[in-house]
């Protein structure tokens, strides 16, 4: 039986809003498209990370959700690179980028495959971008579900803690398809600290449905 971890920080990005630990961090205009909104979030976070501009939309979404939860936390001062992991999920895999790439290769008379697009045709690339940005080298994996599955993710992360494989984990849901998007990402830790929430399915559901 896995022991329970503890939630230190969480973010929700949906409906042109970015929420950090239950508080509104950014609210864009309803008519703003994703590109406008995510750039506004990037600027408000005051990040200097030039690779952001070449990423596909799902990677931008996942990275910004992660930057939110880590913005006031010096995670690398507490844990080593291998003690931190990333466990994410979604329902559409990398379909948005897969479709974009297919458009570049479907016509043999107008064949222009783009390596810059092709590199994002795997859903776990978002994990790679997060790990590169934050120098994380611990266990990581990406799951595909029809809808967010907090029971599975919670148990999986808690098992990583109880087995001693990780002491801290970035986990959650990062979905982007056909312009519709949602991210729910949180930082969980094996050991309890001040003002932390028990990492259970019930607590995750409460936060996710905020």
C-alpha positions as a printed Julia matrix, in Angstrom:
210×3 Matrix{Float64}:
   0.0    0.0     0.0
   1.39   3.39   -0.97
   1.86   6.14    1.59
   0.29   9.52    0.91
   2.29  12.52   -0.23
   1.41  16.17    0.18
   0.45  18.93   -2.26
   2.59  22.04   -1.97
   1.33  24.14   -4.89
  -1.1   23.87   -7.81
  -2.14  25.75  -10.92
  -5.17  25.65  -13.19
  -5.22  27.16  -16.67
  -8.53  27.19  -18.51
 -11.08  29.63  -19.97
  -8.42  32.34  -20.43
  -7.63  32.3   -16.71
  -4.56  31.21  -14.77
  -5.15  30.2   -11.15
  -2.37  29.69   -8.61
  -3.27  28.0    -5.32
  -6.9   29.08   -5.6
  -6.12  32.72   -6.43
  -6.52  34.35   -9.83
  -3.08  35.1   -11.27
  -4.12  36.26  -14.73
  -7.42  36.79  -16.51
  -7.39  37.55  -20.22
 -10.17  39.01  -22.33
 -12.8   36.43  -23.4
 -12.09  37.12  -27.06
  -8.33  36.54  -26.73
  -7.08  33.43  -28.49
  -4.72  30.96  -26.84
  -1.62  32.47  -28.43
  -2.4   35.91  -27.01
  -3.31  34.54  -23.59
  -0.27  32.29  -23.17
   2.1   35.07  -24.24
   0.51  37.34  -21.65
   1.05  34.68  -19.0
   4.66  34.2   -20.08
   5.29  37.94  -19.75
   3.56  38.23  -16.38
   5.69  35.4   -15.02
   8.74  37.45  -16.09
  10.46  34.44  -17.59
  13.53  34.64  -19.79
  13.35  31.36  -21.7
  13.69  31.88  -25.45
  12.83  28.24  -26.43
   9.26  29.06  -25.35
   8.6   30.82  -28.64
   9.35  27.78  -30.8
   7.32  25.3   -28.74
   4.0   23.88  -29.83
   0.9   24.97  -27.92
   0.72  21.97  -25.6
   4.31  22.47  -24.5
   3.69  26.16  -23.89
   0.64  25.28  -21.81
   2.41  22.64  -19.73
   5.5   24.75  -19.19
   3.53  27.81  -18.07
   1.41  25.72  -15.68
   4.64  24.37  -14.2
   6.29  27.79  -14.01
   3.28  28.97  -12.02
   3.6   26.3    -9.33
   7.37  26.74   -9.05
   7.55  30.54   -9.2
   7.9   30.99   -5.43
   9.5   27.62   -4.65
  13.25  26.97   -4.75
  12.76  23.3    -5.5
  16.37  22.67   -6.52
  17.62  23.94   -3.16
  15.66  21.2    -1.39
  16.02  18.24   -3.76
  18.6   16.83   -6.15
  17.9   16.54   -9.89
  17.04  12.84   -9.59
  14.73  13.25   -6.58
  12.24  15.28   -8.64
   9.98  13.67  -11.26
   7.2   14.57  -13.69
   3.99  12.58  -14.27
   1.5   14.12  -16.71
  -1.51  12.99  -18.74
  -4.08  14.07  -21.31
  -6.69  12.64  -23.68
  -5.55  13.7   -27.15
  -1.84  12.84  -26.94
  -0.09  15.17  -29.44
  -2.96  15.15  -31.96
  -2.9   18.92  -32.52
   0.72  18.85  -33.67
   0.33  15.5   -35.42
  -2.38  17.07  -37.58
  -0.2   20.08  -38.34
   2.69  17.85  -39.35
   0.44  15.68  -41.54
  -0.54  18.77  -43.51
   3.12  19.19  -44.48
   3.56  15.66  -45.85
   0.19  14.5   -47.19
   0.65  15.94  -50.69
   3.64  14.46  -52.52
   3.52  17.41  -54.94
   3.69  19.9   -52.1
   5.89  18.04  -49.66
   7.51  20.26  -47.04
   8.07  18.31  -43.77
   9.22  20.5   -40.91
  11.65  19.08  -38.34
  10.63  21.92  -36.03
   7.04  20.59  -36.06
   7.94  16.89  -36.13
   9.87  17.11  -32.86
   6.6   17.87  -31.04
   4.67  14.86  -32.36
   5.04  12.96  -29.09
   3.07  13.98  -25.98
   5.98  13.43  -23.61
   7.9   16.27  -25.27
   6.12  18.61  -22.85
   7.8   16.7   -20.02
  11.12  17.1   -21.79
  10.68  20.86  -22.01
   9.78  21.05  -18.31
  12.77  18.9   -17.34
  15.2   20.89  -19.48
  13.97  24.21  -18.12
  14.18  23.04  -14.49
  17.1   20.57  -14.78
  14.98  17.65  -13.59
  16.35  14.13  -14.09
  14.03  11.98  -11.97
  11.42   9.47  -13.11
   8.95  10.81  -15.67
   6.09   9.44  -17.71
   3.06  10.58  -19.73
  -0.29   8.74  -19.67
  -3.25   8.95  -22.07
  -6.79   8.71  -20.65
 -10.2    9.56  -22.1
 -10.55  12.11  -19.29
  -8.52  13.22  -16.32
  -7.98  10.23  -14.02
  -7.03  11.55  -10.57
  -7.32   8.11   -8.94
  -4.61   6.63  -11.16
  -2.26   9.61  -11.08
  -2.56  10.04   -7.31
  -1.79   6.36   -6.66
   1.05   6.36   -9.18
   2.75   9.39   -7.63
   2.24   8.15   -4.07
   3.81   4.82   -5.06
   6.85   6.68   -6.41
   7.14   8.35   -3.0
   6.67   5.18   -0.94
   9.17   3.26   -3.08
  11.77   5.96   -2.51
  12.14   6.68   -6.24
  11.12  10.32   -5.82
  10.82  12.9    -3.07
   9.01  15.51   -5.18
   6.83  15.26   -8.28
   5.18  17.61  -10.76
   1.93  15.93  -11.76
  -1.4   16.53  -13.46
  -3.2   17.06  -16.75
  -2.16  19.07  -19.82
  -4.66  18.96  -22.7
  -4.63  20.97  -25.92
  -6.61  20.06  -29.03
  -8.34  22.08  -31.73
  -7.84  25.3   -29.81
  -9.4   23.96  -26.61
  -7.07  23.75  -23.65
  -6.85  22.91  -19.98
  -3.97  22.41  -17.58
  -4.1   21.28  -13.98
  -0.6   20.84  -12.61
   0.57  20.5    -9.04
   3.73  19.92   -7.03
   3.55  17.02   -4.59
   6.18  16.04   -2.03
   6.77  12.9     0.0
   7.22  14.76    3.28
   4.74  17.1     4.89
   5.5   20.78    5.31
   3.63  23.88    6.41
   0.24  24.57    4.78
   0.36  21.46    2.6
  -2.67  19.42    1.5
  -2.75  15.63    1.74
  -2.22  14.09   -1.7
  -5.42  12.05   -2.04
  -7.88  11.54   -4.87
 -10.56  13.4    -2.91
  -8.38  16.47   -2.44
  -7.26  16.45   -6.07
 -10.89  16.33   -7.24
 -11.77  19.3    -5.04
  -8.91  21.36   -6.44
  -9.48  20.3   -10.06
 -13.15  21.28   -9.91
 -12.3   24.72   -8.48
